[in-house]
């Protein structure tokens, strides 16, 4: 049975990719990541409908914290995936199972630490996130509930990536859809009919996240459909360190996004007050949607590069690299055009046209859209080095793109142009980061032969 699963995974990853076949391969992963972004919006939508316009700020104020949880899960998932898939490509399936077991145990222990810290230091952390006397009452129930279930958020982020690494991109998408639909339904039930307020939105989110965990238990433990199986494994701190280091770029990009949202919360409050924080929440949703398109693409092609790196297939690495660069540009243009024409309906879902909330959010969304043209290649470039187990280069690229350059642009452009500069900072930072990424890709091409 394991041989059949191994053969299926190898067949998926080693297929003869062409322009359209690569899109077909990555489409479920893109859809999965995009759906995550969309159903994250659901909490904000129901909160706005059943609690009020200002209450939606709770979602954005909590973003720095949940981004830490997701960043850690993505770090372990992508770093572990590169190691596991490489071992599978080399035929070392028992060792792959041992690595899988180690990272699950590590994830649970890390989640316990996160929960303890977040609950003990709740008030200082909420204030650090930008909560004011007018918004902390909305943030508290949302913060406390989700922080208590940080293990579930970590595992959901991690296991989704590992399942994609099995070549099960369609299945991963379906599991995310189930979780998203469940979140939507429970948001409506908890907030409208049970009158649970923002706490109900948080509980619905946790239950939605658990759909991936439930499937993973069935896939890995009960049905044993993986190409490797759970193995009793001795602790290996060196391997855990390698997993974290190798996945550091993906962690940095998620964590840095949380830090920059924290900075944006303070800057937007300075420019617009509490109204600005609520408007920023919707702009953040759109920015997250854009990045999820390319993170989904990159997460799908990373195992392909890892597999062919392990098997030594240089020709396929070069072909998939060229196709990936091309699709990054095409997807960026399509996403920008689509969101340009849909910007008003999207903002109108959350705020009434003509209100201050609506005006600020629409302007912010419009000025952010040029980033679509630049962000794809940068995310792919960083993910490529993760696939080659070069966590240092991957992490540095992500850190420079999502933190150093962006923070400089945020403070610099806001100081020069006020609120307009705040929205222009992201596309400006992505344009600069694209130049840096292209230079690094050209430098390392001879070593990895892509």
N, C-alpha and C positions, 0 to 999 in steps of 0.2 A: 504493500500500500504506500509506504513512504517513498519507494522508488518511483511510483506513478506520480505522486505529488511533486517529487523532485524534477521528474521529466517535464511536467506541466509548467512548473516555474521556469525551468531552463528554456523551454520552448517560447514562453512569453518574452523573456528578456533577451534571447538571442535571435529573434526573428529578423528578417531582412528589411529593415525600416526604410520607407520612402516618405515623401512629403505628406501624403494623406494618411498613410498607415501610422506614422508617428502621432499625428493629431488624434486618430482613433484610439491609440494606446494611452495618450495622456488625458484625453477628454474626461473620462470618469474621475480622475484625480483632480483636475481643474474644477469640475462640477462639485466634487466633495468639499474642496477648500472654499469655493464660492458660497456653497450652501451654509458652511459654518459661519461665514461673514453675514449672510442674510439672516440666519436664525438668531444671530447675536443681536440683530436689529429688532427682533420680535419683542424682547424685554422692554426696549425703549419705547416701541410703539404702544404696547399695552399700558406701560407706566404713564405715558403721556395721555392716553385716552381715559384711564380710570383714576389717575392721581392728579395729574396736572402738568403744564408745560415746564415748570421749574423742576419738578420731580425727576424728569429725564436726566438731569445733571448727575444723579446718583450713579448711572451706568458709566459715564465718562470719568467721574471721580474715582470709581473703583478700578478703572482700566489699568492704572500702573500696577495694582496688586495682582489682578488676574493675568496680566501679561507676564508677570514673574512666574506664576504657576505654569502657564502655557509654554513660556520660554524654556523652563526646566524640562517639561515633558517632551517638547520638540527636540531639545538638545540630546536627551537620552535616546529618543526614537531615531533621529537621523544619524547620530554618532554610532549607535548600536546597529542600525540597519546596514550601514556601510561595512561594518566588521562582519556581521552575520552573513550578508549576501556574498561578500568576498569569500568567506569560508565555504559557503555552498558552491560557489563557482569553482573552488579548488577541490570539491568533493569531500570536505571535512565537516560532514553534517552533525556528527556527535558533538564536536566542539562548538558548532553553531548553536545547538540546543543548550549547551552549558552557558554560553554567553547570554542567551535569551533569559535563562533562569536568573542569572546574576543581576541583570538590569531590572527585572521585575521586583526583586527583593530590594534593590537599592532605591527604586522609585517609591515604594511604600514607606521605607524609612525616611526618605527625604520629605514626603508628604506629611508625616507626623511632625517633623521639625517645623515645617512651614505653618501648619495649623497652630501649634503651640505659640510660636512667635507672634503670629497675626492676632490671636485672641488676647494674649497677655498685654500686648502693646497697641491695642486697638485705637484708642483716642489719638495718641501721637502720630500713628500711621495715617489716620484719616485726615488729620490736619496737614500733614506733609503732602498728601495727595491734592490739597487745595480746597478742602471743605471749609466753608465759612459758617458763621452762626445761622445763616439763612438756608444752607443746604445740608448741614450735617445730620439734621433730623431725617432727611430722605435717605442719606447714605448709610446710616447705622444699621438698619435691619438687613439691607442688601449685603453690606460688608460682612456682618457677623455670620450670616447664613452660608455664603459662598466660601468664606475662609474656613469654616468648620468642615467643609468637604473638599479641601484642597487635594486630597489623595485621588478623588474621582476625576478632578480636572487634569491632574498630572497623567494618570493612566489613560484617559481618553485621548489626550494629545499624542501620547507616545504610541499606543496600540494602533491608532489609525494609520500611522506611518509604517509600522512594522507589517501590518496587513497589506498595505500597498506594496511593500518590499517583497511580499510573497507572490506578486503578480496579480493580486486580487483587487484591481482598481475598481471594477464595477461593483463588487461586493462591498468594498469600503464606502463607495458612494451611496449604496442603498442603506447601509447601516446609519450613515450620517443623516440621510433623509428621514429615516424612521425616528431618529432622535430629535431632529428638527420639528417634525410634525407633532411629535409627542410634546415637545416644549410649547409649541403654539397652542395646542388644545388645552394643556394644563394651565398656561398663562391665562387663557380666557376663563377657565373654570375657577381657578384659585382667586383671580382678581375681581372678576365680575360677579360670580355667583357665591363664592365663599368669603368675599370681602377681605382677603388676606393682604391686600396692598402690595407694597414693594417686596415684602418677605415672600409672598406667593410667587412673584416673578423669579426670585432667586431659587426657590425650591424647584420650580418647573425647569429651570436651567440645569440644575444638578441631575434631575431625573433624565432629562434629555441626554446629558453627557454619558449616563450609565448605559445607554443602548450599545455603545461601542464595547464597553467592558463585558457586558453580557454575551455579545457575539464572540468576543475573544476567548472567553472561558469555554464556549462551545467549540470553537474552531481549534484551539490549541490543546484543551484538556479532555473534553468529552468525545468529540468526533475524531480528534487527532488527524486533521486534514493538512497540517503544515508539512513542509518538506523536511522539517526537523522536529524533534520532540523535546519536551521538558526533561532536563537531566539533573540529577543531583550534582551540584557543582561546589567545589571549594571556593571560599572567598578569594577574590583576585583583585586587589586594590589597583594594581597596575593596569589591568584591563578596564576597570571602571574609570580610571583616570584617562585612559585612551579614548573611551567612549565619550566622556564629557569634553575632552579636548577636541576630538574630531567633530563633535556636534556643536562646538562653541559658536560657529558662525551663525547657525540657525538660532541658537539661544540669544546671541548678541542682537540679531535683527529684531527678535520679538521683545527682548528686555529693553533694548534701546528705544523701541517704539513706546513702551510704557513710560520710560523716563522722559521722552520728549512730549508725551501727552501730559505728563505732570507739569513740565515747563510751560506747555501751551495753556494749561488750565490757569496758571498764574498770570501769563501774559494776556490771555483773552479777558480775564477778570479786570485786569488793569485797563484794557481798551474799551470793554463793553459792560462790565459788571456781571451779575449773576445771569442775566439774559444771554451773555456771550458764552457762558459755560454750557448752557443747554443747546445753543446753536452749534457750538463746537462738537457736541456729541454726534450730531447728524453728519457733519463734515468728516469726522473721524470714521464713521460707518462707511462712508464712500471711499476714503483713503484705504481702509482695511479691505474693502471689496476689491479695489484695484490690486493691492499687493497679494491678496489671496489667489487671484488669477495666475500670477506668476509663481507663487509658492507652490500651487497645485501642479503647475507644469514642471517645475524643477524637482519636486518630490517624486514625480513619476519617472523622470529621466535619470535621476541620480542612481537608482539600482542598475539601470542599463549600463552606465559608465563603470560602476563598481564591478559588475559581472564581467564585462569585457576587459577591464583592467586586470582582474584575476585570471581570466582565460588567455590574455595576451593578444586579443583581436584588435590590432591597430586600425585596420581599414574601417571596421564598424564604428570605432570611437570617432574617427575623423568624419564619417558620414553623419552620425547622430549629432555631432558638434555643429556642423554646418546647418543642418536642419533646425536645430534648437535655436541658433542665433536668428535664423530667418523667421521662425515662428514667434520669437520674442518680439520682433518688430511688428509683425502682422497683428498679433494679439493686442499690442499696445495701441496701435492706430484704431482698431475696431472698438476697443474698450473706450477710448477717448471720445470717439464719435457717438457711440451709443449713450454714454453718460451725459454728453452735451445736450442731446435732444430730450433726455429723460430727467434732466436736473430739476425742473419745476415740479413735475409729478412726484418725484422722490421726496423733495423737501415738503411738498404739500401733504404728504401722508402724515407728517409729524406736526406741522404748524399751519395755522390759518394764513392764507395769502394776504399780504399787506401788514402783518404783524412784524414787530421788531425781530422776533425769533426767525421768521421766514426770510426777511430781507438779509439778515446777517448770514444765515446758513446758505442761501442760494449764492450770494456773492463769494463766500468762502469755497463752496464747491466748484464754482466756475473757474476761479483763479487757480485751483489746485490741479485741474484736469491735464495740463501739459506734462505733468509728471508721468503720465501713462506711456509717453514716448521713450522715456529714459530708464524707467525702473526695471523693466523686464530683463535686459541683458545683465544688469548689475546683480540681480537676484540669482539668475542662472550662473553667472560667473563665480559667485561665492559658493553656490551649491556644487558646482563642478569640482572644486578643490575638496569639498567634503566627500564626494564620491571617490576621489583618489586618496582619501585618508590623510590629506594635508590640512589638518585643522588650524595650523598657524596662519597660513595665507588666507584660508577661508574666513577665519575669525577676524583677522585684521581688515579684510575687505568689508565685512559686515559692520565692524565697529566704526570704521571711517565713514561709511555710507550712512548708517542709521543714527549715528551719534555725533561724531566730531563735526562733520560738514554741516549736518542739519542743525545742530545747536548753534553753530556760528551764524548760519543763515537766519535762524529764528530771532536771535537777539539783534543781529546787525540790521536786518530788513525791518523788523518791528520798530527799532529805534529810528530808522530813516523815514518809514512810511506808515507807521502806526498799524491799525488793523489790516490794511491792505498788504503790508509787508509780512504780517503773520501768515496770510494765506499763500503768498508767493514763495515763502521760504522752502516749502517742500519741493516744488518743481525745480527751483534754483539749485537746491542741494543734490537732487537726483541727476541733473545735467552735469554737475561737477564730478559726481561719483562715477558716472558713466565713463568719463574720460580716464579716470584712475583705473577702473576695471579693465578697459580695453588695453591699457598699457601693461597691466599685470598679466592678462591673458596672453598677449604676444610674447612676453618675457618667458613664460613657463611652457610655451607650446613645444619646444624641442624636448623637454624632459618627459612630458606625458603623451606626446605624439597624438594630439587631437586636431 
